Amino acid sequence: MANVTPSESASALRPFRHRTYAVIWTATVVSNIGGWMYSAAAAWLMTGLSSSALAVSLVQVATTLPMLLVALPAGALADIIDKRKFLIVVEIGIMVVSALFATIVALQLVTPVSLLAFMFTISVGSALTAPSWQSVVPLLVPRADLPSAVAANSVGINISRAVGPALSGLITGAFGIAAPFWLDAFSNAGTIAALAWWRPAKRSVARVPAERLGSAIRIGVRYARNNRPLRATLARAVAFFLFASAYWALLPLVARTQIGGGPSLYGALLGAIGAGAVAGSLILPRLKSALGPDRLVNGATAATAIALVLFALSANAITAGIASVLAGAAWIAAVATLNVSAQIALPEWVRGRGLAVYVTVMFGALTAGSAVWGEIAQASTLSLAHFLAAGGALLSIPLTWRTKLQAGAGLDLTPSMHWPTPMLASDLRHKPGPVLVTVEYHVATTNRDAFLSALEAVEAERRRDGAYAWGVYEDSTQPGRLVETFLDESWLDHMRHHERVTKADAIAQEHAAQYLLRPAVVTHYVTAETANAADA
């Protein structure tokens, strides 16, 4: 599989050569415009229902907390069921709940509690679909166009962010606070229609049944824990989103209490963030080429700190507008880079779950940060909360300096299918209990340490792809005779393990095999049962 070159990823228009991607991208932009109208109107509505800084920041918490709570099961569902049908069903549900909330607002029955409850419910729907939306992108474009497609998705979100809040402010002023909620309720009709029209290519039929939800979640978390490039991405995501959350949570108060503006100003500031992101996306390929992913995210973090300082000092719309544009440009630089880093670290079989872990960490940081900065602003001042967030952002740069992004870019994650199917004495498909696999190696004593070092990469593969225990032991009477052991949860899980080994893993195994004096011997053991127990 060819690596993605800078020239291939530089063109932001490459993904739009693919009709399905272009149609779904356009429909989701329209839907996201409605979503941003809803978010802006809800935040502004809360400032009218309550003057508490904590209550206003809880609007952001209600939006992000569901991602923390349901992203992992949602990611597992994305890997084991039909993504397209799942998206259609959930998007219809979001439309129904949004229409109900618009009715309550129109009847003037909304309270701070009901506002937060409906925002939380709608956000649960968005959280359920987030891993599926991210994991369908590689199904719409070839791998060479994936970085550009991810960046184009970020551009679409930020176009929505630029247009939606500004429209929300104008429509609220002209038609009342309920109008943006009505428009949002039906804005995703085009997305539902586009998904219904799309006919994804048929995937090869798996040789074993799909995983159960609980097992899929456990294996997904285990994979993320043992995937070094993904772990690095998660660490950098926490370092950025924890502090960037401050301006998202506190912007309504900056507009209303610090500057003394109305809904139009708040919408304009959100629009300025979106406009800054769109402008940043235009130079993003050049910045990626010049700086690389690590320095680009560090630069985005520093720019976010500057924006936070400007928000703290904002006494007029001009200063706040400059801060918003800078924050938006930094946001897209960081988000697009981190998203690509997560995408390329994951093979197809676990992409939904891996991205769910990334989304969980991202929104967990946003949720925690929003609550913390809201509480600090409530206890002290808006300015102090912004200053502290800026200081934290700057401090995170040296703390994460050695954590490298997009380390998985050169890995071939397509299945190798090089493990032979075991010869069995009986049908083990429904055999309960763990499967113990042993691999016997014979190495020269002079190569022992080098072999054990090479075996560390093999260990990582075993643990990532399903093994919940791993070890290597040496014969006390015969130096150089070593036995590797690992446990899979069941025979079906072990057969799934066979299908998950990638070509990059095969290279690591070949590297270890060069030290062997003779071919390795693989043996499979299943839980021993009496005949009566087996028939029960």
C-alpha positions in Angstrom: 0.0 0.0 0.0 1.5 3.3 -1.0 2.1 6.0 1.5 0.3 9.3 1.3 2.6 11.9 -0.2 2.4 15.7 0.6 1.5 16.4 -3.0 -1.4 14.0 -2.9 -2.8 15.4 0.3 -2.3 19.1 -0.6 -5.4 19.5 -2.8 -8.5 20.1 -0.8 -10.6 19.4 -3.8 -9.5 15.9 -4.5 -12.2 14.1 -2.4 -14.9 15.9 -4.4 -14.0 13.9 -7.5 -15.9 11.1 -5.8 -19.7 11.8 -6.3 -20.9 10.0 -3.1 -18.5 12.0 -0.9 -19.5 15.2 -2.5 -23.3 14.6 -2.1 -22.9 13.5 1.6 -20.5 16.3 2.3 -23.0 18.9 1.0 -25.9 17.4 2.9 -24.0 17.3 6.2 -22.9 20.9 5.8 -26.6 21.9 5.5 -27.4 19.8 8.6 -24.5 21.2 10.5 -25.6 24.7 9.8 -28.9 23.8 11.5 -26.9 22.3 14.3 -24.9 25.4 14.9 -28.0 27.6 14.7 -29.4 25.4 17.4 -26.3 25.5 19.6 -26.0 29.3 19.3 -29.7 29.8 20.0 -29.6 27.4 23.0 -26.6 29.1 24.6 -28.1 32.5 24.1 -31.5 31.3 25.5 -29.7 30.1 28.6 -28.2 33.5 29.3 -31.8 34.9 29.3 -33.0 32.1 31.6 -30.1 32.3 34.1 -27.3 34.7 34.8 -25.1 32.1 36.4 -21.8 31.5 34.6 -21.9 27.9 35.7 -25.4 27.4 34.2 -24.2 28.9 30.9 -21.1 26.7 30.8 -23.4 23.6 31.5 -24.9 24.2 28.0 -21.4 23.2 26.6 -21.3 20.3 29.1 -24.7 19.0 28.0 -23.4 19.1 24.4 -20.1 17.3 25.1 -20.9 14.9 28.0 -22.9 12.4 25.8 -19.8 11.9 23.7 -17.9 10.8 26.8 -20.7 8.5 27.9 -21.8 6.7 24.7 -19.0 7.0 22.2 -17.5 3.6 23.0 -20.7 1.6 22.5 -21.4 3.7 19.5 -18.0 2.9 18.1 -18.5 -0.8 18.7 -21.9 -0.6 16.9 -20.2 1.1 14.0 -17.9 -1.9 13.6 -20.4 -4.7 13.9 -23.6 -3.4 12.2 -24.6 -1.7 9.0 -23.3 1.9 9.4 -25.6 3.4 6.8 -28.8 2.0 8.2 -27.8 2.9 11.7 -27.1 6.5 10.7 -30.5 6.8 9.0 -32.4 5.6 12.0 -30.6 7.8 14.5 -30.8 10.9 12.3 -34.6 10.5 12.1 -34.7 10.2 15.9 -32.7 13.4 16.2 -35.2 15.2 13.9 -38.2 14.1 15.9 -36.7 15.2 19.3 -35.5 18.5 17.8 -39.0 19.3 16.5 -40.4 18.5 20.0 -38.0 20.9 21.6 -38.8 23.6 19.0 -42.5 23.2 20.0 -41.7 23.7 23.7 -39.7 26.8 23.0 -42.4 28.3 20.8 -45.0 27.7 23.6 -42.6 29.5 26.0 -42.5 26.4 28.3 -38.7 26.1 28.3 -36.8 26.2 31.6 -33.0 25.9 32.3 -33.5 22.2 33.3 -35.6 21.3 30.2 -33.1 23.2 28.0 -30.2 21.2 29.3 -32.2 17.9 29.2 -33.1 18.4 25.5 -29.6 19.4 24.6 -28.3 16.4 26.3 -30.8 14.1 24.6 -30.1 15.5 21.1 -26.4 15.3 21.8 -26.7 11.6 22.7 -28.0 11.1 19.2 -25.1 13.0 17.8 -22.7 11.0 20.0 -24.2 7.7 18.7 -23.6 8.7 15.1 -20.1 10.3 15.6 -18.0 7.2 15.2 -20.1 6.0 12.3 -19.8 9.3 10.5 -16.0 9.3 10.9 -15.5 5.7 10.0 -17.5 6.0 6.7 -15.1 8.5 5.3 -12.6 5.8 4.2 -15.5 4.1 2.5 -16.2 7.2 0.4 -12.6 8.0 -0.8 -9.4 6.0 -1.5 -6.7 6.1 1.2 -4.6 8.6 -0.9 -7.4 11.1 -0.6 -8.2 10.4 3.1 -6.2 13.4 4.6 -7.8 15.8 2.2 -11.3 14.3 2.9 -10.8 14.6 6.7 -9.6 18.2 6.2 -12.6 18.9 3.9 -14.9 17.6 6.6 -13.4 20.0 9.0 -13.8 22.8 6.5 -17.5 21.8 6.1 -18.0 21.9 9.9 -16.4 25.3 10.1 -18.4 26.7 7.1 -21.4 25.6 9.1 -19.9 27.3 12.2 -19.4 30.5 10.3 -22.9 30.5 8.7 -25.1 28.9 11.4 -24.5 31.2 14.4 -24.7 34.3 12.3 -28.0 33.1 10.8 -29.2 32.2 14.2 -28.6 35.7 15.5 -30.3 37.3 12.5 -33.3 34.9 12.6 -33.7 35.2 16.3 -33.9 39.0 16.0 -36.3 38.9 13.1 -38.6 36.0 14.0 -38.1 35.2 17.7 -36.0 32.6 19.6 -38.0 29.6 18.4 -37.3 30.1 14.7 -33.7 28.7 14.8 -34.9 25.6 16.6 -37.5 24.9 13.9 -35.0 25.3 11.1 -32.6 23.0 12.9 -35.3 20.3 13.4 -35.6 19.8 9.6 -32.1 20.7 8.5 -30.9 17.1 8.4 -33.6 15.9 6.1 -31.1 16.2 3.2 -28.6 14.0 5.2 -31.2 11.3 5.6 -32.0 11.4 1.9 -28.3 11.3 0.9 -27.7 8.2 3.2 -30.8 6.5 1.7 -29.4 7.2 -1.8 -25.9 5.9 -1.1 -25.1 2.3 -1.9 -21.8 1.4 -0.3 -19.6 -1.3 -1.9 -20.2 -4.7 -0.5 -17.6 -5.8 2.0 -16.1 -9.3 1.9 -18.1 -11.7 4.1 -16.3 -12.4 7.4 -15.5 -16.1 8.0 -16.7 -15.8 11.6 -19.9 -14.2 13.1 -19.9 -10.5 14.2 -18.8 -9.8 17.7 -21.2 -9.2 20.6 -21.4 -5.6 21.8 -19.8 -6.1 25.2 -16.9 -8.1 23.7 -16.5 -5.6 20.9 -16.2 -2.7 23.4 -13.6 -4.6 25.5 -11.5 -5.5 22.5 -11.7 -2.0 21.1 -10.5 -0.5 24.4 -7.7 -3.1 24.5 -6.7 -2.2 21.0 -6.5 1.5 21.8 -4.5 0.8 24.9 -1.9 -1.2 23.0 -1.7 1.0 19.8 1.2 3.4 20.4 0.4 5.9 17.5 -3.2 6.2 18.7 -2.1 6.6 22.4 0.1 9.5 21.3 -2.8 11.1 19.4 -5.0 10.8 22.5 -2.4 12.5 24.7 -2.0 15.4 22.3 -5.8 15.7 22.1 -6.2 16.1 25.8 -3.5 18.7 25.9 -5.3 20.8 23.3 -9.0 20.4 24.0 -8.8 20.7 27.7 -7.7 24.4 27.4 -9.4 25.3 24.1 -12.8 24.4 25.7 -12.6 27.6 27.7 -13.6 30.0 25.0 -16.4 27.7 23.7 -17.9 27.5 27.2 -17.5 31.2 28.1 -18.1 32.9 24.8 -21.8 33.6 25.5 -20.8 35.5 28.7 -18.0 37.4 26.9 -20.6 38.6 24.4 -23.3 39.4 26.9 -21.7 40.5 30.2 -18.2 41.5 29.3 -18.9 43.4 26.1 -22.6 44.0 26.7 -23.8 42.8 23.3 -26.9 40.9 22.1 -27.6 37.6 20.2 -26.3 39.1 17.0 -22.9 39.8 18.5 -22.7 36.3 19.9 -23.7 34.8 16.6 -21.1 37.1 14.9 -18.4 35.9 17.2 -19.2 32.2 16.6 -19.3 33.1 12.9 -15.9 34.7 13.2 -14.5 31.4 14.7 -15.9 29.5 11.7 -14.6 32.1 9.3 -11.2 31.8 10.9 -11.3 28.1 10.5 -12.3 28.3 6.9 -9.5 30.7 6.2 -7.0 28.5 8.1 -8.1 25.5 6.1 -7.0 27.3 2.9 -3.3 27.4 4.1 -3.5 24.2 6.1 -1.8 21.9 3.4 1.1 24.4 3.1 1.5 24.6 6.8 1.4 20.8 7.1 4.1 20.5 4.5 6.3 23.2 6.1 5.9 22.3 9.8 4.8 18.7 10.0 2.0 17.5 12.3 3.8 17.9 15.6 4.9 21.5 15.2 1.6 22.4 13.5 -0.4 21.3 16.6 2.1 23.0 18.9 1.6 26.2 16.8 -2.1 25.8 17.0 -1.9 25.4 20.8 0.2 28.6 21.1 -2.3 30.5 18.8 -5.1 29.3 21.0 -3.4 30.7 24.1 -3.0 34.1 22.4 -6.7 34.0 21.5 -7.6 33.2 25.1 -5.6 36.2 26.3 -7.4 38.4 23.8 -10.8 37.1 25.0 -9.8 37.9 28.5 -8.9 41.5 27.5 -11.9 42.0 25.2 -13.9 45.1 26.0 -15.3 45.6 22.5 -16.4 43.6 19.6 -13.3 44.2 17.5 -10.9 42.6 20.0 -13.3 39.7 20.6 -13.6 39.3 16.8 -9.9 39.1 16.3 -9.6 36.5 19.1 -12.4 34.5 17.4 -10.8 34.5 14.0 -7.5 33.4 15.5 -9.2 30.7 17.7 -11.0 29.3 14.6 -7.8 29.1 12.5 -6.0 27.3 15.4 -8.9 25.0 16.0 -9.0 23.6 12.5 -5.3 23.2 12.3 -5.3 21.1 15.5 -8.5 19.2 14.9 -7.8 18.2 11.3 -4.2 17.1 12.2 -5.3 15.1 15.3 -8.2 13.5 13.3 -5.9 12.3 10.5 -3.5 11.0 13.1 -6.2 8.9 14.7 -7.6 7.7 11.3 -4.3 6.4 9.9 -3.4 4.6 13.1 -6.5 2.3 12.7 -7.2 -0.7 10.5 -10.8 -1.2 9.1 -11.9 -3.8 11.6 -11.5 -1.5 14.6 -11.8 1.9 13.0 -15.2 2.7 14.6 -14.1 1.7 18.1 -10.7 3.4 17.8 -12.3 6.6 16.6 -14.8 6.3 19.4 -11.9 6.2 21.9 -10.5 9.3 20.3 -14.0 11.0 20.4 -14.4 10.0 24.0 -11.1 11.5 25.0 -11.7 14.6 22.9 -15.1 15.3 24.3 -14.1 14.2 27.8 -11.5 16.9 27.7 -14.0 19.5 26.4 -16.6 18.5 29.0 -14.2 18.6 31.9 -12.6 21.8 30.7 -16.0 23.5 30.2 -17.1 22.6 33.7 -13.8 23.7 35.2 -13.5 27.0 33.4 -17.2 27.8 34.1 -16.6 27.1 37.8 -13.5 29.3 37.9 -15.4 32.1 36.1 -18.2 31.8 38.6 -15.9 31.9 41.6 -13.6 34.7 40.2 -13.9 36.5 36.9 -14.2 35.7 33.2 -10.8 37.2 32.5 -9.0 35.1 35.1 -10.5 31.9 33.7 -9.3 32.8 30.2 -5.8 33.7 31.5 -5.5 30.4 33.4 -6.6 28.4 30.3 -4.0 30.3 28.2 -1.2 29.5 30.7 -2.2 25.8 30.7 -2.2 25.6 26.9 1.3 27.1 26.8 2.5 24.7 29.5 1.1 21.7 27.6 3.5 22.3 24.6 6.8 21.3 26.4 5.0 18.6 28.4 3.9 16.8 25.1 7.0 17.6 23.1 8.2 14.0 22.8 4.7 12.6 21.9 4.7 12.2 18.1 1.6 12.4 15.8 0.8 10.4 12.7 3.4 7.8 13.6 1.2 5.2 11.9 1.4 6.8 8.5 3.9 4.4 7.0 2.2 1.2 8.3 0.4 -1.2 6.0 -2.8 -2.0 8.0 -4.5 -4.3 5.4 -5.1 -7.8 6.6 -2.2 -10.2 5.9 -4.2 -13.4 6.3 -0.9 -15.3 6.7 -1.8 -17.3 9.8 -2.8 -20.8 8.7 -6.2 -22.1 9.8 -5.6 -24.6 12.7 -6.4 -28.3 12.0 -9.0 -29.3 14.6 -10.2 -32.6 16.0 -13.7 -31.3 16.6 -15.9 -28.2 15.9 -14.9 -25.5 18.4 -17.0 -22.6 17.2 -19.3 -22.7 20.2 -16.6 -23.7 22.7 -16.8 -21.5 25.8 -13.9 -20.3 27.8 -10.4 -19.0 26.8 -8.1 -20.3 24.1 -4.4 -20.7 25.1 -2.0 -20.4 22.2 1.6 -21.4 22.7 4.4 -20.7 20.2 7.7 -22.6 20.8 10.9 -21.0 19.6 14.5 -22.2 19.5 17.2 -19.5 19.2 21.0 -19.4 19.7 21.9 -18.1 23.1 24.0 -15.4 21.4 20.8 -14.1 19.7 18.5 -14.5 22.7 18.4 -10.8 23.7 17.9 -9.6 20.2 15.1 -12.1 19.7 13.3 -11.0 22.9 13.6 -7.4 21.8 12.0 -8.2 18.4 9.3 -10.2 20.2 8.1 -6.9 21.9 6.5 -5.9 18.6 4.8 -9.3 18.3 3.5 -8.8 21.8 1.9 -5.5 20.9 0.1 -7.2 18.0 -1.2 -10.0 20.1 -2.6 -7.6 22.7 -4.0 -5.1 20.1 -5.9 -7.8 18.2 -7.6 -9.6 21.0 -5.3 -11.3 23.5 -6.0 -10.4 27.1 -2.8 -12.0 28.5 0.6 -12.5 27.1 3.9 -13.9 28.3 7.2 -15.5 27.2 9.0 -18.2 29.2 12.4 -19.9 28.9 13.1 -23.6 29.5 15.2 -23.8 32.7 17.0 -26.9 31.4 17.5 -25.9 27.8 18.7 -22.3 27.2 17.4 -20.8 24.0 14.2 -22.8 24.1 11.4 -20.2 24.7 7.7 -20.5 24.7 5.4 -17.5 24.0 1.8 -17.8 25.4 -1.3 -15.7 24.9 -5.0 -16.0 25.7 -8.0 -15.1 23.5 -11.5 -15.0 25.1 -13.0 -17.8 22.9 -12.3 -19.9 19.8 -14.4 -17.5 17.7 -12.3 -14.6 19.1 -9.2 -16.5 18.2 -10.4 -16.9 14.6 -11.2 -13.2 14.5 -7.6 -12.6 15.7 -6.4 -14.5 12.6 -8.3 -12.0 10.4 -7.0 -8.9 12.2 -3.3 -9.5 11.7 -2.0 -6.9 9.3 0.9 -6.8 6.8 2.8 -4.5 9.2 2.4 -7.2 11.9 3.6 -9.8 9.5 6.8 -7.8 8.9 7.4 -7.6 12.7 6.9 -11.4 13.0 9.3 -12.0 10.1 11.9 -9.8 11.9 11.7 -11.9 15.0 11.7 -15.1 13.0 15.2 -14.3 11.5 16.8 -15.3 14.8 15.2 -18.8 14.9 17.2 -22.0 14.5 14.1 -23.9 13.3 10.5 -23.0 12.4 8.3 -22.1 15.4 5.7 -24.6 16.6 2.2 -23.3 17.3 -0.2 -25.2 19.6 -3.8 -24.4 20.5 -5.3 -25.4 23.8 -9.0 -25.1 24.8 -10.6 -25.4 28.2 -10.7 -29.0 29.3 -14.1 -30.3 30.3 -15.5 -33.6 31.2 -17.9 -35.3 28.8 -20.9 -34.5 31.0 -19.9 -30.8 31.3 -19.5 -30.6 27.5 -23.0 -32.0 26.9 -24.7 -29.8 29.6 
